[in-house]
Amino acid sequence: MEIQRSPSQRFEPAWHALAEVTRLRSVLSTEEATVSGLPSRASLVSQADRLQQEINTLEEQRRAIKDTVRSKCRVLGATLAKAVQ
């Protein structure tokens, strides 16, 4: 035997769904306002790639400077050792 529902009872789930959709639209519009004006993901990825390349170049330069200083110190150390003898 099927229970008879009134029209308001039959549409109650739809009203709840409609209220939830309305609430979510409000939340979404608030969040859209928060992120509007921010750079796109593609732009941020491109910028991150560029910065990583710059970091890599600077690390290579730092290693080259370090190696040069180390080699000059060895030469200077050898020269001082000979001078002291």
Secondary structure, 3 states (H helix, E strand, C coil): CCCCCCHHHHCHHHHHHHHHHHHHHHHHHHHHHHHCCCCCHHHHHHHHHHHHHHHHHHHHHHHHHHHHHHHHHHHHHHHHHHHHC
